[in-house]
Amino acid sequence: MRVSVFRKAHFNAAHRLYREDWSDQKNKEIFGACSNPHYHGHNYELEVKLTGEVDPETGFLYDLGNLKNIIKEEIEDRYDHKNLNVQCPEFEKLNPTVEYIAYMIYEHLRARIESDYDIRITLWETPRNYAQYPA
């Protein structure tokens, strides 16, 4: 039987959207207030969806306690109360948009979760703005 399970998590982080090769004016035109040179923060809401086959012996698709621990270690400990631009090496060359943050979360979890499971990340940056990866 193929099924999906979900785990929610939360982290707070600051970032700045900008390109070093653009002028301050162009950054402001493209990224607006998100280009504030003093950064700004979000209360990110994360949903991790795993899809796969249920283990007939346990009745579990995946041990949700294990998923909780992986999310804490790989995502919450990495991003919570951090300045993504300054403190997270993966964003040294990537603009930390909600799209790229969702992608990086996927990559971190994919490294820890067996390929038997499909992973989908939904990341809310605000109650109205979110990204999913893969699409």
ChimeraX attribute file (.defattr): number of C-alpha atoms within 10 A of each C-alpha:
attribute: neighborCount
match mode: 1-to-1
recipient: residues
	/A:1	9
	/A:2	9
	/A:3	11
	/A:4	15
	/A:5	15
	/A:6	15
	/A:7	14
	/A:8	13
	/A:9	15
	/A:10	17
	/A:11	18
	/A:12	16
	/A:13	19
	/A:14	19
	/A:15	23
	/A:16	22
	/A:17	22
	/A:18	24
	/A:19	16
	/A:20	9
	/A:21	8
	/A:22	10
	/A:23	11
	/A:24	14
	/A:25	11
	/A:26	14
	/A:27	19
	/A:28	16
	/A:29	11
	/A:30	13
	/A:31	15
	/A:32	13
	/A:33	14
	/A:34	18
	/A:35	21
	/A:36	16
	/A:37	12
	/A:38	9
	/A:39	16
	/A:40	15
	/A:41	16
	/A:42	14
	/A:43	16
	/A:44	19
	/A:45	17
	/A:46	24
	/A:47	16
	/A:48	21
	/A:49	16
	/A:50	21
	/A:51	17
	/A:52	17
	/A:53	15
	/A:54	15
	/A:55	12
	/A:56	9
	/A:57	6
	/A:58	9
	/A:59	11
	/A:60	13
	/A:61	19
	/A:62	20
	/A:63	11
	/A:64	14
	/A:65	9
	/A:66	11
	/A:67	18
	/A:68	14
	/A:69	12
	/A:70	16
	/A:71	22
	/A:72	17
	/A:73	14
	/A:74	16
	/A:75	20
	/A:76	19
	/A:77	12
	/A:78	17
	/A:79	22
	/A:80	17
	/A:81	15
	/A:82	18
	/A:83	18
	/A:84	23
	/A:85	21
	/A:86	13
	/A:87	12
	/A:88	13
	/A:89	10
	/A:90	15
	/A:91	18
	/A:92	12
	/A:93	10
	/A:94	15
	/A:95	18
	/A:96	21
	/A:97	17
	/A:98	19
	/A:99	16
	/A:100	16
	/A:101	22
	/A:102	23
	/A:103	19
	/A:104	19
	/A:105	22
	/A:106	20
	/A:107	14
	/A:108	16
	/A:109	19
	/A:110	14
	/A:111	10
	/A:112	12
	/A:113	16
	/A:114	10
	/A:115	10
	/A:116	10
	/A:117	16
	/A:118	14
	/A:119	22
	/A:120	20
	/A:121	23
	/A:122	23
	/A:123	25
	/A:124	20
	/A:125	22
	/A:126	12
	/A:127	9
	/A:128	6
	/A:129	9
	/A:130	16
	/A:131	19
	/A:132	18
	/A:133	18
	/A:134	12
	/A:135	7
